[in-house]
């Protein structure tokens, strides 16, 4: 079972955190710069930690070079993801 969520990422922030809803998806700030995939790695680490799943269960499946991304999460329902991120 895998759930896909939309995420808007703001790289280079002071803190790495989930900010809240952004339309149908989520807004996330990461401290990592947007170079060589660092911001994507920071996003995966943050989501895995917040959702309580292994890093291997979180993948950026679309928008790797964009602020707007689609992230796939294994092992949780959409309701569980929304509850954990909210």
N, C-alpha and C positions, 0 to 999 in steps of 0.2 A: 504494500500500500504506500503510495506516495502522493503528497499534496503539493501543488504549485502555488506560490504566493508572489505577488508583485511587490517589489521593493524599490524605493527611490533612495539612493545613497548620496550623502554629502561627505566626500573625502576631505582630509586635512583639517578636521574639526579638533577642538580642544579635548573632547572626551569621546569615547566610543560608547554609543548608547542607542537604544530604540526610542525614538522621539514620540511616535504615535501613529495614528492613521493618516493615510495620504490617499484620498479617494477610496478605491476598492482595495488598495494595498497598504503598505507600511512605509514610514519614513525612518531612516537610520542614519546616524552620524558615525563616521569612523575617523580615528586619529591618523591612520595611515595615509600616505600620499597616493594619488592615483597614477602610480607608475609601476611597471613590471608586475602587475597583478597584486600588489600589496593591499590595496583597498578591498579587492575581492576576497583575499585571504582573511583579512580582518573581519569582513562581513560574515564569512563562513564560521569563523571562530566565535564571534558574538552570538550568532543565531544558535549554534550548537550548545553553547553554554546556557543561554536563556531557555532554550527548549529542553535541556537536559538529555540530549542525545549525543552520540559520538560524532566527531567531525565528518566522518565518512558518510553520515546520513544527511548531510546538507551539501547541495551542489548548485552552483550558478549555471543554469541551462540556457539562458538567453541574456544578451545585453552585457557581456563581459567588459566591453569597452565603453559602456554608456552609464549614465547615472541611473537610468531606469532598467531594472533587472528582473528576471524571473528566476526564482529560487525554488528548487525541488527539495522537499523534506520527507524523509522516510520514517515510517513507523508511527506517525501521528495522524489524527483526523484534522480536518480544517477547523473544527470547533476547538480542539486542543491547542492548535497553533495560535488561533486568535486569542484564546484565554491566556496562554503563556506570554504572548507579546503585549497584550493589553495590560 
